[in-house]
Amino acid sequence: MSEQLLWSVGLTLFFVGFALAFIAVVLLFLKGFKGRGGKVRGGGAVVIGPIPIIFGTDKEAVKIILVLSIILVVLLLVLTVLWSNIFG
């Protein structure tokens, strides 16, 4: 791949991610005006190398984040092996 193509794809993905985060914040802000009380659930993962550190507010959120982080780590390892086989 050319350097220009990789730069364009990376920049595009950066702006798409930023736009999605901005839209999510705006939607949450607008949803807050409805005044509905509800249970807030959430979770997250910090992936350091192949080891995910997972946290969450309830068991269901942690299970979902755990599955997603395992998929991410497997995908990362597969892409690393493929990349080294193609370009290494």
Buried (B, 14 or more C-beta within 10 A) or exposed (E): EEEEEEEEEEEEEEEEEEEEEEEEEEEEEEEEEEEEEEEEEEBEBEEEEEEBEBEBEEEEBBEBBBEBBEEBBEEEEEEEEEEEEEEE
